[in-house]
Amino acid sequence: MSVSDEERSIIHHWRRITKRGQLILAKLDGRLDNCEVKVQHNRSSFMGSVDPGLDSGDTDD
């Protein structure tokens, strides 16, 4: 299955912003049909807590 420039862009952006959750790209007839994001939230992140490591600009885990 080939990957379009649009799909590559979505995947690249997703990898830059988070490593938690799932990115689901659905194709129909070889074209991007739907993009869905599933992200897990714990109670502290949902309540507005900030992980200090997220603001460091460091993308390596």
N, C-alpha and C positions, 0 to 999 in steps of 0.2 A: 504494500500500500504506500503510495507516495504522499509526501507532506507538502502542502502549499506554503507559500510565503506568509500568508495570513495565519496559518496554523503555527508555523515556526515563531512568528511574532508573539502570539498568545502564549505559547509554551515558554519562550524566553522571559516574557514579562512575569509569568507565574513563578518561575524559578527565582527571579530577583526579589519578589515580594514575600514569599513564604515557602517553607518546606513542610508545613503542617496542613494536612488535608489532601483532597483529591481534585484534580482537574480532569474533567471528562469531555472529550471532543467527540461528537457524533457526526459521521459522514453519511451522506445519501447520494448515491450515484457518483461517488468520487469527489463530492464537494462538501465543504463544511456546512452542516445542517444545524447544529446546536452546540453550545458551549455551556457546561454546567460546572459550578464550583461547589465542593462540599468541604467545609472547614469545621474542625472540631474546636469547640470553645469550652474551657473549664470555667467554673464559677467565678474565679478571681479575674480572668480576662474579660468575662462578660460584664462584670461589675465595674470595669474601667481601670483595672490595675495595668501597669506598664512594666514589661520585662526590660530591665536596663540593658540587656544585650541587644535588643532590637534597634536601639538608636545608635549603636556604635559604628554602623556602616559595614561591619564585618559579616560577610555572607558565608564564611566557613563554619561548619559545625563540628 
